[in-house]
């Protein structure tokens, strides 16, 4: 037998309504990771209110299950409860594949996924432009890019940045200021 948490101030008329209210509360708890249980409870009660309309509450729950934090039901819950989402929530570290060994947490997280994708793309680029991957003896633009990345990663303040700065300054200065020798010859 399943017992549902009694929400203060609500007087549901059927077990299905209690079940939907509890499911909405649980789903909001999953979606509002960095919020306190009190904030989750306030948002859930604000969202479903004291409604006895089962199809309405099922539509709220479906929207939360399908669309998650991008759905209208989640946005309405935050608005009705007066909770402002933090811009720092986009940087939260979430376990994608939880792995716990004893008391140690070795979970595969979203930053792990982005590092793995970046490493894979760089290694794929290196493979395709090097000699083993079909590259040429004379470097082309892609091979030059790989060499720039290879030189830049261990020493970001290398001659590469100095050369680039000198080249960009000389190209800007030659376009901005006329050469006095050529203007003198043009006047004669």
C-alpha positions as CSV (number, residue, x, y, z in Angstrom):
1,X,0.0,0.0,0.0
2,X,1.3,3.5,-0.9
3,X,0.8,6.4,1.5
4,X,1.0,9.9,0.1
5,X,2.4,12.9,1.9
6,X,-0.4,15.2,3.3
7,X,0.1,18.7,2.0
8,X,-1.1,21.3,4.4
9,X,-4.0,23.4,3.2
10,X,-5.2,20.9,0.6
11,X,-8.3,18.9,0.8
12,X,-8.4,16.5,-2.1
13,X,-11.5,14.6,-2.9
14,X,-10.0,11.4,-4.3
15,X,-6.9,9.3,-4.1
16,X,-6.1,10.0,-7.7
17,X,-5.8,13.7,-6.9
18,X,-3.5,13.0,-4.0
19,X,-1.4,10.8,-6.2
20,X,-1.1,13.5,-8.9
21,X,-0.2,16.1,-6.3
22,X,2.4,13.9,-4.9
23,X,3.8,13.0,-8.4
24,X,4.0,16.8,-9.3
25,X,5.8,17.5,-6.0
26,X,8.3,14.6,-6.7
27,X,8.9,15.7,-10.3
28,X,9.5,19.3,-9.2
29,X,11.9,18.0,-6.6
30,X,13.9,16.2,-9.4
31,X,13.9,19.3,-11.6
32,X,14.7,21.8,-8.8
33,X,18.0,20.2,-7.8
34,X,19.6,23.2,-6.1
35,X,16.5,24.3,-4.2
36,X,15.4,23.6,-0.7
37,X,12.6,21.1,0.0
38,X,10.5,24.1,1.2
39,X,10.9,25.9,-2.1
40,X,9.9,22.7,-3.9
41,X,6.8,22.3,-1.8
42,X,5.8,25.9,-2.3
43,X,6.3,25.6,-6.1
44,X,4.3,22.4,-6.2
45,X,1.4,23.8,-4.2
46,X,1.4,27.0,-6.2
47,X,1.3,25.0,-9.5
48,X,-1.5,22.6,-8.8
49,X,-3.2,24.8,-6.1
50,X,-6.3,23.2,-4.6
51,X,-7.5,22.0,-8.0
52,X,-9.7,18.9,-8.2
53,X,-9.5,18.8,-12.0
54,X,-7.7,15.5,-12.8
55,X,-7.1,16.2,-16.5
56,X,-5.6,19.6,-15.7
57,X,-3.2,18.0,-13.1
58,X,-2.3,15.2,-15.5
59,X,-1.5,17.7,-18.2
60,X,0.8,19.5,-15.7
61,X,2.5,16.3,-14.8
62,X,2.9,15.3,-18.5
63,X,4.5,18.7,-19.3
64,X,6.9,18.3,-16.4
65,X,7.8,14.7,-17.5
66,X,8.2,15.5,-21.2
67,X,9.6,19.1,-21.3
68,X,11.3,19.3,-17.9
69,X,12.7,22.7,-17.0
70,X,11.9,24.0,-20.5
71,X,8.2,23.3,-20.1
72,X,5.4,25.8,-19.3
73,X,4.4,24.0,-16.1
74,X,7.9,24.4,-14.6
75,X,8.1,28.0,-15.5
76,X,4.6,28.6,-14.2
77,X,5.5,26.9,-10.9
78,X,8.6,29.2,-10.4
79,X,6.5,32.3,-11.4
80,X,3.6,31.4,-9.1
81,X,5.9,30.6,-6.2
82,X,8.0,33.8,-6.7
83,X,11.2,31.8,-7.2
84,X,13.8,33.4,-9.5
85,X,16.0,30.9,-11.3
86,X,19.7,31.5,-10.7
87,X,21.9,32.0,-13.8
88,X,24.5,29.9,-12.0
89,X,22.3,26.8,-12.3
90,X,23.7,26.2,-15.9
91,X,27.1,25.4,-14.4
92,X,25.8,22.8,-11.9
93,X,27.7,19.5,-12.0
94,X,25.2,16.7,-12.6
95,X,26.1,13.0,-12.5
96,X,25.1,11.4,-15.8
97,X,26.3,7.9,-14.9
98,X,26.5,7.6,-11.1
99,X,29.3,5.4,-9.9
100,X,30.0,5.0,-6.2
101,X,32.7,2.7,-4.9
102,X,32.4,2.6,-1.1
103,X,32.3,6.3,0.0
104,X,34.1,7.5,-3.1
105,X,32.1,9.1,-5.9
106,X,33.5,8.3,-9.4
107,X,30.4,9.5,-11.3
108,X,30.6,10.5,-15.0
109,X,29.4,14.1,-15.0
110,X,28.5,16.7,-17.6
111,X,32.0,18.3,-17.5
112,X,33.5,14.9,-18.0
113,X,31.3,14.5,-21.1
114,X,32.4,17.9,-22.5
115,X,36.1,17.1,-21.9
116,X,35.7,13.7,-23.6
117,X,34.0,15.3,-26.6
118,X,36.7,18.0,-26.9
119,X,39.5,15.5,-26.6
120,X,37.8,13.2,-29.2
121,X,37.5,16.1,-31.7
122,X,41.1,17.3,-31.3
123,X,42.4,13.7,-31.7
124,X,40.2,13.2,-34.7
125,X,41.6,16.4,-36.2
126,X,45.2,15.4,-35.5
127,X,44.6,12.0,-37.0
128,X,43.2,13.3,-40.3
129,X,45.8,15.9,-40.9
130,X,49.0,14.0,-39.9
131,X,51.0,11.7,-42.2
132,X,49.4,8.5,-40.8
133,X,45.9,9.9,-41.4
134,X,46.6,10.9,-45.0
135,X,48.4,14.2,-44.5
136,X,51.1,15.7,-46.9
137,X,54.7,16.4,-46.4
138,X,54.1,20.1,-47.2
139,X,51.7,21.4,-44.5
140,X,48.4,22.7,-45.6
141,X,46.0,25.0,-43.7
142,X,44.7,22.1,-41.5
143,X,48.1,20.9,-40.6
144,X,49.1,24.4,-39.7
145,X,46.1,24.6,-37.4
146,X,47.1,21.4,-35.7
147,X,50.7,22.7,-35.2
148,X,49.3,26.0,-33.8
149,X,47.2,24.1,-31.3
150,X,50.1,21.8,-30.4
151,X,52.4,24.8,-29.8
152,X,49.8,26.8,-28.0
153,X,48.6,24.2,-25.4
154,X,51.9,23.7,-23.5
155,X,53.0,27.4,-23.7
156,X,50.1,29.9,-24.3
157,X,52.5,32.9,-24.1
158,X,54.9,31.6,-26.7
159,X,56.2,33.3,-29.8
160,X,52.9,32.4,-31.5
161,X,51.0,35.2,-29.7
162,X,53.9,37.7,-30.3
163,X,54.0,36.8,-34.0
164,X,50.3,37.2,-34.3
165,X,50.3,40.5,-32.5
166,X,53.1,41.8,-34.6
167,X,51.4,40.7,-37.8
168,X,48.1,42.2,-36.9
169,X,49.7,45.5,-35.8
170,X,51.7,45.8,-39.0
171,X,48.6,45.0,-41.2
172,X,46.5,47.5,-39.3
173,X,49.2,50.2,-39.4
174,X,49.8,49.8,-43.1
175,X,46.2,50.2,-43.9
176,X,45.5,53.0,-41.5
177,X,48.5,55.3,-42.3
178,X,49.7,56.1,-45.8
179,X,53.3,55.5,-46.6
180,X,54.9,59.0,-46.9
181,X,57.2,57.9,-49.8
182,X,54.3,56.8,-52.0
183,X,52.3,60.0,-51.3
184,X,55.3,62.2,-52.1
185,X,55.9,60.3,-55.5
186,X,52.2,60.7,-56.3
187,X,52.3,64.4,-55.8
188,X,55.3,64.8,-58.3
